[in-house]
Amino acid sequence: MQQEKSACFTGQRPESFCSDSREFKKLEPKLKMLLKRETLQAVQQGYTTFYCGMARGVDILAGETVLSLKADFPEIQLICVIPFPRQPYYWADSWISRYNYLYDHSKRVLISPAYSPDCYHRRNRYMVDHSDLVIAVMAQETERGGTASTIRYARKKNKPVISLLYNNEIFIR
């Protein structure tokens, strides 16, 4: 019997890609196409479990992508790794709706019962520790922030990382 393989997504929030939400909305179809391509490739390689950190931006787009593929690949599952219950509390309604949809249609792991300064960091480590592959999407290479930290941690743990960099309307692998 083949061992189950899992992957997690990490990526930056909308403001890292564009200065305004309307511009990010225009970019979303490209990001979703990219995430679909990478997720399909992972499924074809035997990955069946996908972890999503539930942040605005790449995380939520990745979760939506996994759920959109379930009709064709019923064996795949989405696990939402929630840093703390009130994560989306101050978000715009459109992001809260998307968060709630993912929450309602997936398995969930709660990292902390309340906000703590390290709950996002612990969420990222949990996802890497439970994954065999990390798929990262960034607007620019940086040494700072949660995505960069997650990539460094994955490499330290000898996990393969697919890094996709958005650069002037194209993605570089």
N, C-alpha and C positions, 0 to 999 in steps of 0.2 A: 504494500500500500504506500502511495506517495505521501510524503509529509506535507502538511499544509504550510503554505508560504504566505507571509504577510508583508504589507508595505504601508508606509505612512507618508503623508504629505506635509510639507512645511513651505511657507511662503509669506511674502510681505503683504501688508495691509494696503488698501486702495491709495492712501496718500503717498506711498512710496512710488507708485506708478504715475500718478497724475495729481495735479494740485486741486482739481475739483471733481465732484462726484459725477457730473455729466460726462466728463472725459473718460472716467473709469468705466462708466456704463457702455461707452462706445468700444472700449478695449475688451470688455467681458467676452464677446463672441470669440475673439482670438485666443484668450486665455482658456476658455472652455474647449476650444478645438485642440489646443495643445494638451490640456489635461486629459481629454478623451483619448488622444493618440497614445499618450504615455500609459494611461490606465489599461487600454486595450492591449498594448504590448505586454504589460505585466500580467494580465489575465491569460494571454496566450502562452506565457512562460510559467503558468501554474499558480500565480498569486490569486488567492481567494478572499483574503481579509484585508481591509483597508482602514487605516486609522486616520481620523480627521480631528484637528485641534479646535475647531469651531470658532476661529477668529474671523472677523470681517475680511473680505478679500479672498486670497488664494484658498484658504482653508474651506470656506463655505462653498466656493466654486468647485473645489475638488470633491467635497461631499455630495453636492448635487450631481456631479458627473458620475460618481459611483452608483448612486441611486438610479440615474437614467439608464444605466447599462444592465440593471438587474433583470429587466424583461428578457433580454437576450442571453444573460448569464445568471440564471437563478442561484447558482452556487456561490456567488460573491456576496460578501456582507460588508456593511459599513459599521464601524465602531467609532462613536463620537467620544472623544476624550475631553471632558469638561473640566477646566481648571477650578471653577467654583460656581455655585448655582446662579449667582446674579451677574454672570459674565456679560450678557447683552443688555443690562439694565439701562444704560445711557445711550444706546444706539438709536439710529433712525428706525422708524417703523418698518421700512422695507427690509432692512437687515434682520430685524427681530423676527419678522415673518419667515424669512429664509432659514434662520437659526431654528425656529420652532418646527418647521417642516422636517429638517434633518433630525432633530431631537425625536420627533414623533415616529420616524420611519427607520430607526436604527437601534442598535444596541448602544449602551452608554456606559462609560466609566467616569466616576466623579473623583477628582484628585483631592479636593479639599472641601470641607463643609462650609467654609467661609473664605473670603479673600485673605491671602497672606502675601507678603512681598515675593515669595519664591514659588507661588502656585503655577505660574506660567512656565517657569523653568522646569519644575517637577513634571508638568504635563508633557513638555517636549521630551524629556528624558524617558518618561514612561512609553511614549510612542516609539522612540528609537529602540528602547530595550525590548519591545514586543514585536519589532519588525525585522524583516530580512533585507529590506530595501527602503531607501529614503528618496522621495521625489521632491525636489526643491525648485521653486519658481521665484525668481527675484527680478526686481526692476533694475537694480544695479548691484554690482559686487560691493560688499562692505564687510568690514570686520566686526561691526557693531550690530546689536539687535538680536532678537530671538531666532530668526532664520539662520544667521551666521553662526550663532552659538549651537544651534541644533545640528548644523552641518559639521562643525568641529567635533561635537560629541559623537556623532555617527562615525566619523572617520577614526576617531580614537578607539571606537568599539569595533573597528574593521567592518563596518557595514557599507555596502556599495551605495553611492550617492549619485543620482542623476540630477545634475544642476542645469537648470534652464534659465538663461539670462535674456531678459527683454532689452532690445537695443534698437532704437529707431525703427519701430514697426516690425521687427523680426525677432525671432527667438533663436538663440545660439545655444547649442547643446555642449 
